[in-house]
């Protein structure tokens, strides 16, 4: 890897607004990612039962989201007017550029409906005692690992001696990446920049998704694993090559999930059900109209995502029909698994939650992981997730079973499949 390459050394212009980063939040980001949330937000957590939550008592839907396709269900529900159809008022969703400030806004009561990477609410609830409830999956698949054009990497085993960025320690991306590294004989490490890396070590670092393509183009990292459309953006803007789609390693895996304050689910039950009805209806529409939804979300449409339509459309539609992906090995199981680059179904399978808790104990992260050691996977599946509201919404809209990621013969149960 080449160090100290000027940020503008690539042929692409990275001054576009979707590469903007709020550097004033860097210290907060690092602190959150390393596990220091409780110390930083103790006063806010203590206020969750009164002043923070009181800001949502008017029952206005307030959405916080990252500019990634994981937010599709929330953005479509707003853009298509599904909240209004349920008799709810919804503010325009607020774009946040990192997971840590989104967690912060949720804890402070600024948002009452968000999407989080699925391991984040596990960490929030059981390491930081934040009363978060997982209400539904936001989507399935929808992520990948891309490598820089300056590398000759064609296999996970060649990530030894390389620098790879992940969006958050508690992420599906970190779990899937480290599973693939272990299967390939490579050890994940977390070392400071400039510290020697052995040939069989892959050094991990946290980067907010908007920073990843520019960092890859400037050769500050060799690869990154993240949600779309930042993989598609890397391919189009940063000369990246897709090494592997995560949904081709873990079949129809969850990535982001829909989360709410637990207090809302107990004290505002009618409101909560209406919100979930809108979210489920949005996922069905997104599943059936990916190209249309991609354009609508892009800056050429309603502007929820600050990326042009071609990037978002690629991120949501370009998959098994691309022979390059098949020939390179980025896709190995498409014919057998029948999934897409991103798919949409809301049911939060308990089997996946249990697997995530199990895998988190095998995944290297920054910060204290003591809370994971005695965390029972079945308890988390029962305690973290509220199945009632989404189940009623799915019964109202049975078309959800038409998504290719759903087994129509047994739609509420499945076996988890991982295969490199």
C-alpha atoms as one frame of an Amber mdcrd trajectory, in Angstrom:
protein
   0.000   0.000   0.000   1.215   3.505  -0.797   1.038   6.042   2.060   0.913
   9.839   2.022  -0.806  10.125  -1.339  -2.467  13.534  -1.741  -6.247  13.381
  -1.453  -6.669  14.858  -4.934  -4.230  12.504  -6.623  -6.969  10.469  -8.306
  -8.583  11.387 -11.570 -11.987  11.785  -9.930 -13.250  14.917  -8.252 -14.221
  14.214  -4.667 -15.511  17.675  -3.836 -19.091  16.521  -4.446 -21.442  17.066
  -1.542 -21.836  13.352  -0.875 -18.189  13.178   0.188 -18.613  15.985   2.706
 -17.674  15.033   6.270 -18.413  16.754   9.533 -14.910  16.718  10.993 -16.113
  18.480  14.151 -17.727  15.176  15.133 -14.557  13.089  14.724 -13.781  12.879
  18.421 -17.374  11.926  19.183 -17.330   9.313  16.423 -14.186   7.652  17.717
 -15.502   7.651  21.256 -18.810   6.067  20.281 -17.223   3.466  18.032 -14.822
   2.441  20.780 -17.689   1.809  23.182 -17.668   4.993  25.267 -21.333   5.777
  24.767 -22.504   5.403  28.349 -20.016   7.890  29.773 -20.770  10.416  27.063
 -24.555  10.194  27.142 -25.336   9.241  30.710 -27.420  12.387  31.333 -29.411
  11.865  28.129 -30.060   8.216  28.914 -31.307   9.160  32.344 -33.710  11.643
  30.786 -35.187   9.237  28.266 -38.277   8.654  30.414 -39.183  12.333  30.629
 -37.779  15.380  28.797 -36.077  13.585  25.908 -39.045  11.381  25.167 -41.499
  14.198  25.772 -40.288  15.856  22.589 -42.063  13.102  20.647 -45.364  13.273
  22.515 -46.988  15.162  19.641 -46.758  11.890  17.672 -45.036  13.466  14.701
 -42.855  10.889  12.948 -39.257  12.128  13.122 -36.828  10.041  11.111 -33.050
  10.053  11.312 -31.092   8.202   8.630 -27.727   7.770   6.947 -27.453   8.399
   3.175 -27.475   4.714   2.310 -29.991   2.387   0.693 -30.535   0.769   4.100
 -32.870   3.709   4.790 -35.072   2.894   1.785 -38.125   1.750   3.759 -38.200
   4.932   5.842 -37.598   7.211   2.864 -40.180   5.506   0.660 -42.753   5.569
   3.464 -42.244   9.321   3.652 -41.890   9.988  -0.068 -44.935   7.940  -1.050
 -47.096   9.468   1.674 -47.689   6.196   3.527 -47.438   7.835   6.951 -50.118
  10.326   5.943 -52.294   7.475   4.675 -52.157   6.093   8.200 -53.253   9.470
   9.590 -49.784  10.443  10.833 -47.817  13.629  10.373 -44.209  13.045   9.350
 -41.396  15.562   9.120 -38.961  15.296   6.221 -36.301  12.753   7.283 -33.044
  14.184   8.641 -29.834  13.030   6.931 -27.007  12.147   9.347 -23.489  11.343
   8.120 -22.347   8.824  10.735 -23.680   6.095  12.996 -22.486   7.716  16.201
 -24.354  11.017  15.729 -27.443   9.059  14.678 -27.275   7.068  17.932 -26.757
  10.335  19.788 -29.810  11.927  18.155 -31.944   8.894  18.915 -30.896   8.791
  22.570 -31.562  12.520  22.906 -35.106  12.068  21.614 -34.530  14.021  18.417
 -35.667  11.012  16.357 -38.377   8.472  17.131 -37.853   6.276  14.065 -34.398
   5.283  12.792 -32.451   2.555  11.058 -29.391   1.077  12.762 -26.921  -1.587
  11.748 -28.364  -4.637  13.452 -25.578  -5.175  16.022 -25.861  -1.539  17.175
 -29.103  -1.975  19.162 -27.595  -5.103  20.752 -24.691  -2.965  21.935 -26.984
  -0.080  22.924 -29.405  -2.156  24.991 -27.046  -4.574  26.695 -23.837  -2.560
  27.035 -25.352   0.890  27.575 -28.826   0.188  29.002 -30.573   2.261  26.339
 -34.255   1.242  25.997 -34.195   0.635  22.247 -36.496  -1.838  20.521 -35.853
  -3.540  17.198 -39.151  -3.385  15.303 -38.380  -4.877  11.872 -35.642  -5.450
   9.369 -35.020  -2.516   7.053 -33.817  -4.730   4.190 -31.757  -7.805   3.386
 -28.361  -7.982   1.628 -27.426  -4.552   0.228 -23.709  -4.440   1.100 -20.383
  -5.508  -0.326 -16.612  -5.321  -0.040 -14.761  -3.377  -2.723 -11.012  -3.218
  -3.271  -8.943  -0.406  -4.707  -7.902  -0.300  -8.317  -4.317   0.118  -7.082
  -4.420  -3.415  -5.647  -4.367  -6.849  -7.273  -6.661  -8.366  -4.643  -8.946
 -11.094  -6.006  -9.547 -13.145  -2.853 -10.026 -12.562   0.887  -6.736 -14.331
   1.575  -4.980 -11.436  -0.187  -6.272  -8.944   2.394  -3.342  -9.926   4.592
  -1.059  -6.930   5.086  -3.825  -4.533   3.942  -5.841  -1.692   5.431  -9.616
  -2.198   5.361 -12.313   0.200   6.542 -15.572  -0.804   8.224 -18.402   1.626
   9.052 -18.754   0.688  12.734 -17.340  -1.968  15.042 -20.832  -3.221  15.845
 -21.933  -3.851  12.285 -22.904  -6.712  10.050 -20.028  -5.607   7.860 -17.460
  -6.263  10.560 -19.041  -9.625  11.388 -19.191 -10.832   7.775 -15.727  -9.488
   6.951 -14.098 -11.236   9.886 -15.951 -14.472   9.129 -14.507 -14.354   5.600
 -11.029 -13.495   6.899 -11.052 -16.431   9.330 -12.176 -18.765   6.567  -9.268
 -17.464   4.453  -6.531 -17.768   7.084  -6.190 -14.027   7.746  -6.218 -12.500
  11.243  -8.139  -9.278  11.872  -6.214  -6.707  13.919  -6.734  -3.129  15.051
  -3.453  -1.231  14.914  -2.508   2.413  14.731  -1.582   3.926  11.371   2.115
   3.338  10.726   2.320   0.312  13.017   3.735  -2.749  11.230   1.186  -5.231
   9.865   2.133  -8.867   9.361   1.519 -10.577   6.043  -1.332 -12.595   7.553
  -2.928  -9.620   9.356  -5.694  -7.379   8.030  -5.793  -4.031   9.815  -9.272
  -2.643  10.420 -10.309   0.943  10.968 -13.567   2.843  11.336 -14.589   5.260
   8.595 -17.994   6.894   8.065 -19.437   5.641   4.758 -19.204   9.048   2.986
 -15.421   9.078   3.536 -14.722   5.625   2.155 -14.603   6.183  -1.635 -12.247
   9.160  -1.333 -10.011   7.280   1.092  -9.822   4.361  -1.339  -9.072   6.603
  -4.317  -6.261   8.311  -2.397  -4.871   4.895  -1.368  -5.229   5.576   2.347
  -7.055   2.239   2.528  -6.957  -0.825   0.299 -10.572  -1.905   0.651 -13.802
  -1.137   2.439 -16.969  -2.993   3.323 -20.141  -0.960   3.604 -23.778  -0.567
   2.649 -24.872   0.679  -0.743 -24.704   3.008  -2.563 -21.114   3.567  -1.417
 -19.930   0.385  -3.121 -21.531   1.488  -6.378 -20.069   4.939  -5.839 -16.644
   3.420  -5.328 -16.991   1.488  -8.576 -18.078   4.556 -10.544 -16.099   7.333
  -8.851 -13.046   5.722  -7.229 -11.947   2.913  -9.547 -13.010   0.245  -7.042
 -13.669  -3.394  -7.899 -16.285  -5.508  -6.159 -14.588  -8.380  -4.347 -17.723
  -9.962  -2.880 -21.314  -9.092  -2.070 -22.088  -9.783   1.578 -25.471 -11.277
   0.662 -23.531 -13.887  -1.307 -21.717 -14.928   1.895 -24.613 -14.823   4.368
 -27.790 -15.656   2.494 -30.336 -12.837   2.751 -28.682 -11.424   5.846 -30.121
  -8.475   7.738 -28.046  -5.325   7.686 -29.985  -2.352   8.982 -33.045  -2.693
  11.185 -35.899  -0.353  12.067 -35.696   0.831  15.674 -37.907   2.824  18.038
 -37.906   3.883  21.679 -39.323   1.115  23.862 -41.520   3.655  25.637 -43.327
   4.449  22.390 -44.125   0.771  21.851 -45.820   0.533  25.254 -47.412   3.978
  25.644 -48.320   4.809  22.021 -49.468   1.484  20.672 -51.867   2.791  18.020
 -49.236   5.242  16.769 -46.605   2.496  16.700 -48.838   0.186  14.678 -49.566
   2.899  12.134 -45.849   3.609  11.752 -45.116  -0.065  11.175 -47.953  -0.379
   8.665 -46.386   2.426   6.633 -42.892   0.926   6.858 -44.059  -2.524   5.739
 -46.037  -1.080   2.842 -42.925   0.875   1.796 -40.777  -2.260   1.815 -43.232
  -4.086  -0.405 -43.232  -1.187  -2.857 -39.437  -0.988  -2.826 -39.134  -4.727
  -3.417 -41.361  -4.493  -6.482 -40.040  -1.187  -7.905 -36.301  -0.991  -7.193
 -35.290   1.188 -10.155 -38.125   3.641  -9.621 -37.420   3.875  -5.899 -33.708
   4.386  -6.538 -34.383   7.374  -8.775 -36.925   8.787  -6.362 -34.435   8.692
  -3.468 -31.542  10.128  -5.510 -30.672  13.795  -5.839 -32.274  13.645  -9.295
 -35.562  12.749  -7.614 -36.673  13.747  -4.118 -33.097  14.255  -2.938 -33.135
  12.016   0.131 -29.750  10.638  -0.942 -27.160  13.151  -2.191 -26.048  10.862
  -5.029 -27.105  10.999  -8.692 -29.638   8.478  -9.952 -27.168   6.256 -11.895
 -25.226   5.474  -8.709 -28.310   4.660  -6.642 -29.863   2.651  -9.475 -26.673
   0.600  -9.844 -26.649  -0.008  -6.097 -30.187  -1.376  -6.145 -30.427  -3.214
  -9.457 -27.021  -4.251 -10.889 -26.335  -7.829  -9.819 -26.461 -11.265 -11.428
 -27.002  -9.847 -14.932 -23.501  -8.318 -14.709 -21.225 -11.059 -16.064 -18.184
  -9.339 -14.559 -19.493 -10.087 -11.085 -19.949 -13.749 -11.923 -16.579 -14.113
 -13.657 -14.673 -12.337 -10.871 -16.281 -14.377  -8.099 -18.062 -11.421  -6.522
 -21.177 -13.581  -6.878 -21.014 -17.343  -6.374 -24.459 -18.325  -5.084 -26.941
 -16.220  -7.065 -28.421 -19.118  -8.994 -28.893 -21.191  -5.840 -29.940 -18.430
  -3.447 -32.068 -16.311  -5.776 -31.341 -13.019  -4.026 -30.601  -9.555  -5.386
 -28.055  -6.857  -4.728 -30.526  -5.550  -2.160 -33.869  -7.020  -1.163 -36.674
  -5.919   1.118 -38.619  -7.920   3.651 -39.397  -6.735   7.186 -39.717  -9.906
   9.295 -36.936 -10.046  11.958 -36.078 -13.747  11.967 -35.037 -14.850  15.499
 -32.498 -17.251  14.008 -30.535 -14.325  12.551 -30.576 -12.394  15.825 -29.211
 -15.416  17.656 -26.493 -15.917  15.054 -25.458 -12.269  15.324 -25.016 -12.514
  19.094 -22.976 -15.691  18.653 -20.818 -14.140  15.930 -20.215 -10.946  17.899
 -18.294 -13.022  20.427 -15.957 -14.096  17.602 -15.571 -10.615  16.126 -12.769
  -8.212  17.010 -14.002  -4.751  17.966 -12.571  -1.682  19.669 -13.645  -1.079
  23.258 -14.939  -3.253  26.075 -16.834  -6.365  24.994 -17.402  -7.836  28.457
 -21.160  -7.493  28.065 -21.136 -10.075  25.251 -19.678 -12.938  27.270 -22.826
 -13.759  29.257 -25.336 -12.568  26.667 -27.689 -15.419  25.825 -28.663 -15.404
  22.111 -32.183 -16.680  22.767 -32.739 -14.039  25.449 -31.694 -11.295  23.031
 -33.984 -12.634  20.310 -36.881 -12.544  22.775 -36.052  -9.309  24.596 -34.586
  -6.947  21.991 -37.142  -7.525  19.250 -40.827  -6.595  19.269 -42.528  -8.972
  16.836 -46.147  -7.951  17.426 -46.456  -4.746  15.407 -44.578  -5.977  12.355
 -46.500  -9.270  12.402 -49.825  -7.412  12.300 -48.540  -5.190   9.479 -47.417
  -8.241   7.509 -50.815  -9.826   7.952 -52.350  -6.621   6.584 -49.974  -6.657
   3.590 -49.292 -10.330   2.702 -47.574  -9.304  -0.545 -44.327  -9.184   1.470
 -44.030 -12.923   0.878 -43.433 -12.264  -2.834 -39.934 -10.953  -2.100 -37.321
 -13.517  -3.249 -35.736 -13.528   0.220 -38.890 -15.019   1.779 -39.714 -18.727
   1.854 -43.425 -18.639   1.099 -43.802 -22.163   2.463 -42.596 -21.128   5.925
 -42.310 -17.330   5.863 -41.720 -16.737   9.589 -38.886 -19.229  10.084 -35.632
 -20.001   8.328 -32.201 -21.576   8.695 -29.179 -19.278   8.501 -26.715 -20.067
   5.698 -23.113 -18.818   5.580 -20.796 -19.920   2.800 -17.640 -18.270   1.506
